[in-house]
Amino acid sequence: MDIGTFLLILAFSYGIGVFWYDLLPGQLSSQTWRAAAYPFAAIVIAEAWLPYGPAVGGLHITSAVIAALIGVIIDWIVYTYRHPAMVAAPELRVSAASTH
């Protein structure tokens, strides 16, 4: 892989990651490069296993767009699992020590 192809994949993964995050009901992360991490990994895997469509700069655009969407969905699931939504009202529990 050439350095130019690497930089193209990096820039494309960030741009398409922000695009997909804005279209999906998820929220864009406050960490700038998190928007590129999962799409980048998915694009690299797609380029290795399923290069499909026209290539620009060594990057197959169709595979990259689909892989980035899958990467954003995976990141959205991971982020939702690790950081659940805020609780609307706290539960009131009586501790076992105070019931005696």
Backbone bond lengths (Angstrom), bond angles and torsions (degrees), N, CA, C in turn:
res aa  C-N    CA-C-N  psi(-1)  N-CA   C-N-CA  omega(-1)  CA-C   N-CA-C  phi
1 M - - - 1.446 - - 1.525 107.93 -
2 D 1.286 115.79 129.29 1.466 120.93 177.95 1.518 110.23 -76.05
3 I 1.326 116.07 159.73 1.462 120.62 177.93 1.528 110.60 -65.06
4 G 1.322 116.75 -33.57 1.464 120.24 178.14 1.522 111.89 -65.63
5 T 1.333 116.78 -40.57 1.461 120.31 177.44 1.525 110.48 -65.70
6 F 1.328 116.42 -40.24 1.466 120.56 177.46 1.528 111.13 -60.79
7 L 1.322 116.74 -46.27 1.464 120.24 179.54 1.528 111.49 -66.22
8 L 1.339 116.79 -36.35 1.461 120.59 176.69 1.527 110.59 -63.64
9 I 1.334 117.38 -44.86 1.461 120.81 178.55 1.524 110.28 -63.56
10 L 1.321 117.36 -40.64 1.464 121.05 179.68 1.531 111.11 -62.95
11 A 1.323 116.67 -48.36 1.467 120.37 -179.97 1.528 111.25 -67.20
12 F 1.318 116.78 -41.26 1.465 120.74 -179.96 1.522 110.94 -65.37
13 S 1.336 116.75 -41.07 1.468 119.46 -179.47 1.519 111.23 -65.32
14 Y 1.328 117.71 -36.71 1.464 119.58 177.54 1.529 110.76 -68.45
15 G 1.320 116.60 -47.25 1.463 120.20 -178.63 1.516 112.85 -63.76
16 I 1.317 117.08 -46.58 1.464 119.74 -178.51 1.525 110.33 -73.45
17 G 1.343 117.09 -28.67 1.464 120.25 175.31 1.512 111.56 -64.21
18 V 1.325 117.33 -45.47 1.468 121.00 176.86 1.527 109.95 -62.90
19 F 1.327 116.68 -39.89 1.466 121.02 178.12 1.524 111.27 -59.88
20 W 1.340 117.33 -50.17 1.462 120.17 -178.38 1.524 111.53 -67.71
21 Y 1.346 117.40 -37.59 1.465 119.35 177.78 1.523 110.96 -61.99
22 D 1.320 117.52 -36.48 1.464 120.21 178.98 1.524 112.28 -71.82
23 L 1.328 117.94 -31.09 1.461 120.59 -179.52 1.520 112.97 -80.89
24 L 1.323 117.13 -34.52 1.457 120.45 -179.22 1.521 109.81 -81.38
25 P 1.329 117.38 160.64 1.466 119.16 -178.69 1.521 114.15 -71.70
26 G 1.316 118.15 0.08 1.456 120.40 176.80 1.515 111.16 -72.16
27 Q 1.306 115.67 175.85 1.461 120.89 -177.89 1.522 108.28 -114.21
28 L 1.316 116.79 137.96 1.458 121.48 178.47 1.522 108.89 -64.54
29 S 1.308 116.13 132.09 1.457 121.44 -175.75 1.519 111.47 -66.54
30 S 1.318 116.05 151.33 1.461 120.30 177.34 1.525 111.02 -75.11
31 Q 1.326 117.15 -19.81 1.458 121.49 176.23 1.524 107.98 -86.05
32 T 1.314 115.82 121.46 1.458 121.04 -170.14 1.520 113.25 -58.48
33 W 1.313 118.46 -49.55 1.460 120.34 -172.72 1.515 113.68 -84.21
34 R 1.341 117.60 -3.17 1.463 118.58 174.46 1.528 110.30 -65.65
35 A 1.321 116.28 -29.42 1.466 120.27 178.26 1.520 111.64 -65.20
36 A 1.329 117.74 -19.95 1.460 121.11 -179.07 1.521 113.12 -104.15
37 A 1.322 119.18 -15.77 1.462 121.33 -171.36 1.527 112.76 -64.75
38 Y 1.309 117.72 -59.32 1.460 120.40 -178.67 1.531 112.15 -67.99
39 P 1.338 119.76 -42.60 1.467 118.07 174.97 1.529 112.60 -60.26
40 F 1.342 117.64 -37.71 1.463 120.50 178.89 1.524 110.51 -62.58
41 A 1.328 116.84 -48.06 1.466 120.21 179.84 1.525 110.93 -62.15
42 A 1.322 117.16 -40.97 1.462 120.34 179.73 1.528 111.50 -66.99
43 I 1.328 117.36 -38.03 1.467 120.48 178.63 1.522 110.45 -66.38
44 V 1.320 117.76 -42.13 1.469 120.75 178.89 1.526 110.16 -62.39
45 I 1.331 117.38 -43.36 1.470 120.71 178.32 1.527 110.51 -64.82
46 A 1.320 117.61 -42.18 1.469 120.67 179.33 1.524 111.54 -65.17
47 E 1.322 117.12 -38.52 1.469 119.91 178.15 1.523 111.10 -66.31
48 A 1.318 117.11 -32.58 1.463 120.44 179.95 1.525 111.61 -77.12
49 W 1.327 117.77 -39.70 1.457 120.82 -173.31 1.513 114.99 -99.92
50 L 1.320 118.58 -33.68 1.459 120.11 -173.18 1.523 111.54 -142.63
51 P 1.331 117.84 70.01 1.471 118.63 176.43 1.528 109.75 -74.49
52 Y 1.323 116.47 109.25 1.459 121.76 -175.47 1.519 109.36 -130.61
53 G 1.304 116.17 140.84 1.458 121.18 175.52 1.515 112.14 95.38
54 P 1.323 115.72 -179.36 1.464 119.93 -179.23 1.529 110.94 -68.74
55 A 1.322 114.79 146.12 1.464 120.50 -178.87 1.521 110.12 -106.47
56 V 1.311 115.74 135.22 1.461 122.84 175.47 1.517 106.75 -126.76
57 G 1.315 117.13 115.23 1.454 120.24 -179.12 1.513 113.09 66.09
58 G 1.311 118.17 26.28 1.454 122.05 -178.33 1.520 113.50 85.51
59 L 1.316 117.76 3.15 1.463 122.69 -178.56 1.525 109.06 -111.43
60 H 1.316 116.66 122.96 1.461 121.29 178.09 1.528 108.07 -82.13
61 I 1.313 115.89 112.06 1.460 122.22 -169.86 1.529 112.22 -64.73
62 T 1.322 118.11 -43.95 1.465 120.74 -178.38 1.520 111.01 -62.23
63 S 1.324 116.39 -47.29 1.463 120.37 177.50 1.518 111.14 -61.74
64 A 1.323 116.70 -39.62 1.463 120.70 -177.26 1.524 111.89 -67.15
65 V 1.325 117.52 -40.85 1.471 120.35 -179.36 1.526 110.73 -66.54
66 I 1.328 116.82 -44.69 1.465 120.57 179.53 1.524 110.73 -66.74
67 A 1.330 117.05 -42.80 1.465 120.67 179.39 1.522 111.42 -64.60
68 A 1.320 117.32 -38.73 1.467 120.06 178.65 1.520 110.77 -65.31
69 L 1.324 117.61 -39.08 1.463 120.57 176.40 1.527 110.36 -61.62
70 I 1.314 117.14 -44.34 1.463 121.00 178.05 1.525 110.41 -63.34
71 G 1.331 117.07 -41.59 1.461 120.60 177.93 1.514 112.88 -62.53
72 V 1.322 117.19 -40.42 1.471 120.97 178.77 1.526 110.35 -67.32
73 I 1.321 117.51 -39.70 1.469 120.36 178.25 1.528 110.19 -64.42
74 I 1.332 117.52 -41.81 1.467 120.61 177.15 1.524 110.43 -63.01
75 D 1.322 117.60 -43.82 1.462 120.47 178.25 1.521 110.93 -63.79
76 W 1.300 117.62 -39.38 1.461 122.08 178.41 1.529 110.45 -61.64
77 I 1.347 116.92 -42.85 1.465 121.21 178.08 1.522 110.67 -65.14
78 V 1.331 117.32 -45.45 1.466 121.01 179.71 1.522 110.78 -62.87
79 Y 1.317 117.41 -44.51 1.465 121.19 -179.04 1.532 111.12 -65.12
80 T 1.329 116.90 -40.04 1.464 120.41 178.81 1.523 110.77 -67.46
81 Y 1.320 117.28 -38.24 1.459 121.24 179.67 1.526 110.98 -67.41
82 R 1.316 117.41 -41.35 1.464 121.02 -178.24 1.518 112.90 -78.38
83 H 1.318 117.55 -32.14 1.458 122.02 -177.21 1.525 109.28 -126.09
84 P 1.330 117.50 81.02 1.467 118.30 -179.27 1.522 111.50 -66.11
85 A 1.296 115.32 165.71 1.465 121.34 -178.26 1.526 110.32 -64.33
86 M 1.305 114.93 157.69 1.461 120.50 179.27 1.529 110.01 -65.68
87 V 1.312 115.76 145.40 1.458 121.62 177.97 1.528 108.08 -78.08
88 A 1.322 116.62 131.54 1.463 120.38 -177.47 1.522 111.63 -67.98
89 A 1.316 116.58 -44.80 1.468 120.45 179.44 1.525 108.46 -137.42
90 P 1.314 118.66 132.19 1.465 119.93 -179.26 1.529 111.11 -69.39
91 E 1.325 115.16 147.99 1.457 120.21 177.48 1.521 108.91 -83.42
92 L 1.294 116.28 138.49 1.457 120.71 176.62 1.523 108.11 -96.83
93 R 1.318 115.67 119.05 1.459 120.73 179.46 1.520 108.84 -118.49
94 V 1.292 114.77 143.31 1.457 120.33 176.06 1.514 106.68 -97.60
95 S 1.314 116.81 125.63 1.458 119.60 -178.61 1.521 110.01 -73.92
96 A 1.316 116.51 156.00 1.462 122.13 -178.49 1.523 111.34 -65.53
97 A 1.324 118.92 -31.65 1.462 122.48 -178.42 1.526 111.78 -70.19
98 S 1.306 118.67 -30.57 1.459 120.72 -176.71 1.522 113.23 -85.93
99 T 1.323 119.08 -7.41 1.458 121.25 -179.30 1.514 112.69 -84.93
100 H 1.315 118.98 -13.89 1.466 121.69 -177.61 1.469 112.18 -80.18
